[in-house]
Amino acid sequence: MFEILKSMMKEEWRSHSTMFGSLMFFLFPVVISIFAFIGTLFLPILKNILPTSQIALLVHYVFVLFGLSVGAFGLFGREVMNRRFGQASMIAYSSRTLPVSEREIFLNFFIKDVIYYFFLWILPFVAGFASASPFISISLSYSWILAITLTLSFLIGLSISFFFSTIYVHSLKLLVGILFFAVFLEILASNFLYVNLLESLPSLSFFFSHSVEKIILSLGIIIVLSSFSIIFLKVDYPEKKRRFKNSLDSMAGKLKFGRYSFFIVKDFLDLKRSEGGVGKIIFSFLFPLAVIWLLLSVFLKIIPFSDFTVVFAVFLGVISSSMYNWLTEFDLFTSYSFLPVKVSTVIKSKLGSYILINSISLIILILVTLTGGSIYYFLPAVLSFLAVSSYTLSVTVYLTGLYPGTLLYNAKIFLLYFFLISPILLVLIFLSLFNPLYLFVSPLLAFPSFFLLKKSFAKWDEWNQPTF
Amino acid sequence: MKNVFETKNLTKNFGNLKAVDNVSLSVKEGELFGLLGPNGSGKTTMVKLLTGQIKPTRGTATVLGVNVLKNPIGVRELVGVMPEQENPPSFLTAEEYLHFVAKIRKLNDVEEKCSNWFELLEFEDQKEVLCKDLSRGTRQKLMFAQTFLHEPKLVFIDEPLINLDPIIQRKVKDYLIDFSKNGGTIFFCTHVLGIAEEICTSIGIIYRGRIIYEGTMKDLKRRRQHLEDFFLKIVKEA
């Protein structure tokens, strides 16, 4: 049991550090610590804008979101691994060749994720907070509490993700039913029972008032959801050969993306045929978006003159760029490296696929505007969404090419990514707080986006591709 | 006969490992050249260098008159490559994959070309099956078909017969011999010496990244030497 866990840890470390060396990967938690340190030093200023309770809520939900996104890999795991490494080469697939059950493998996978991300994110974050605490007269005991509550928040997010992925594997209808029921409960609780579900997160409420019951409740949620995932784990390796008529040519004929059409159609066939890949991408994108939507609806009530649609559009722009990451996870350049295909051609085709998938984000923005936002600010919202989305995407492409899922864990790249994106976001959010119409300036981002993309194509064509 | 490719002092280092070490090699038009060597001797790295999939640490390579370092895409437009490890994309069918490759190579009469290959390698009944559900052998047939789909003058093939049954192996070997007799050139990597002895016209032996022998099969036959014995002897001496 321990050997499997140890090997999985090594595997995870090597898969990340292979591309950019162990040092840059090792520095990643150091960077997180520095960010947390600086962020904590700014807390006294931040407190003038937001109450402490809202800051704590934000931080805890960031870690829930993080847990959800780590767990989302569980949704895609098999297809991604299969695509990248071949079925037999990861320990996650060793149950077919070694006397180990799928459940044991999954349990190890779960524990590995917990340990790994605890040391990669949670511990460095808490260490940064603890180091800055004496400078702003916060008791060190808060760091211990934060270590517990953030870990619990992360675990809640992770186990929710695994829970939903288990339900999904058994029945999509059941999953949709549960999600609808959850939305119904939320509406019922907030409108009729006046319960704020966001603040009911047990790890968060433990942060405010410590009680054994809240810890037990948090652990209960984690244990029940993850036990459910392990007990009802369904792994089937279909024996049946799946057959399809050639739809590549006909679909490509309908697209007007020139020579990229075939690559784009390939992307869509990959997603469509890989056990509901499109649905999973949408799900893993909509889920964090729903949390952001809930958080914004709480925060923006406190901030006067803010318009929900516009601020939401800015965040939507950032989150939507994550779909590019998924598009690259399903493909690998080594499949093309022996053909006359440039890296930039594959990147351009991914951008084409991204544009098509991103229409979902636009639909969401329209729905959000119609259901609660201000129609008056719809145009600046759409413009800022498109501008932020293009800019974030071009930064991602410039810094990570076809490997965002791996290269963003390079400390240097992560820092560049952060400093290229966050100032722009802050400026746009501040502008929108003064007057949402100021966001008419956001299309100016098209210039750096265009510049970065142009640079990216040349940069990645020159790059020596990794050989795994 | 003119050279179809030439390398000068070609070297590729991976950290401290010299995968290809100062190789100067040329192959003439119409040859069926076998690059032989034990596992990890540098055969696959040579193919990747010659087809511009990786950049050399040092040295130059010219393939069909094109400088590989300056124009790797130009080289891959002209040649066919059958990699040892790469599989066709999992979620395309065999037929879709050949069409996909044909589109990348801007070919006409795709339908006819694909049908010919399905027929020749006897896997027409598998053309609508997803690549991930194909057997290893059928995947190898598919990769073989994509290598020759654009009728190149020079092909690089890395262990092309390993998963094929004896009937298809025979067909593939005959095809390779015919291809070479009709003026095509084959750069064929293998460690299966029996196959090399059967079909190659000339051979090179690579060991620890260095070419330790280069010659024709006729020379070996003249010396009445069995390829396996010769190979083991020369590798041991190196």
Boltz contact constraints between the chains, C-beta under 6 A:
constraints:
  - contact:
      token1: [A, 83]
      token2: [B, 90]
      max_distance: 6.0
  - contact:
      token1: [A, 241]
      token2: [B, 129]
      max_distance: 6.0
  - contact:
      token1: [A, 241]
      token2: [B, 133]
      max_distance: 6.0
  - contact:
      token1: [A, 242]
      token2: [B, 130]
      max_distance: 6.0
  - contact:
      token1: [A, 242]
      token2: [B, 133]
      max_distance: 6.0
  - contact:
      token1: [A, 243]
      token2: [B, 128]
      max_distance: 6.0
  - contact:
      token1: [A, 243]
      token2: [B, 129]
      max_distance: 6.0
  - contact:
      token1: [A, 244]
      token2: [B, 93]
      max_distance: 6.0
  - contact:
      token1: [A, 244]
      token2: [B, 128]
      max_distance: 6.0
  - contact:
      token1: [A, 246]
      token2: [B, 95]
      max_distance: 6.0
  - contact:
      token1: [A, 246]
      token2: [B, 96]
      max_distance: 6.0
  - contact:
      token1: [A, 248]
      token2: [B, 96]
      max_distance: 6.0
  - contact:
      token1: [A, 248]
      token2: [B, 99]
      max_distance: 6.0
  - contact:
      token1: [A, 249]
      token2: [B, 99]
      max_distance: 6.0
  - contact:
      token1: [A, 262]
      token2: [B, 100]
      max_distance: 6.0
  - contact:
      token1: [A, 262]
      token2: [B, 103]
      max_distance: 6.0
  - contact:
      token1: [A, 269]
      token2: [B, 91]
      max_distance: 6.0
  - contact:
      token1: [A, 270]
      token2: [B, 91]
      max_distance: 6.0
  - contact:
      token1: [A, 273]
      token2: [B, 91]
      max_distance: 6.0
  - contact:
      token1: [A, 274]
      token2: [B, 91]
      max_distance: 6.0
  - contact:
      token1: [A, 334]
      token2: [B, 86]
      max_distance: 6.0
  - contact:
      token1: [A, 335]
      token2: [B, 89]
      max_distance: 6.0
  - contact:
      token1: [A, 337]
      token2: [B, 53]
      max_distance: 6.0
  - contact:
      token1: [A, 338]
      token2: [B, 81]
      max_distance: 6.0
  - contact:
      token1: [A, 338]
      token2: [B, 83]
      max_distance: 6.0
  - contact:
      token1: [A, 339]
      token2: [B, 104]
      max_distance: 6.0
  - contact:
      token1: [A, 340]
      token2: [B, 73]
      max_distance: 6.0
  - contact:
      token1: [A, 340]
      token2: [B, 76]
      max_distance: 6.0
  - contact:
      token1: [A, 340]
      token2: [B, 77]
      max_distance: 6.0
  - contact:
      token1: [A, 464]
      token2: [B, 55]
      max_distance: 6.0
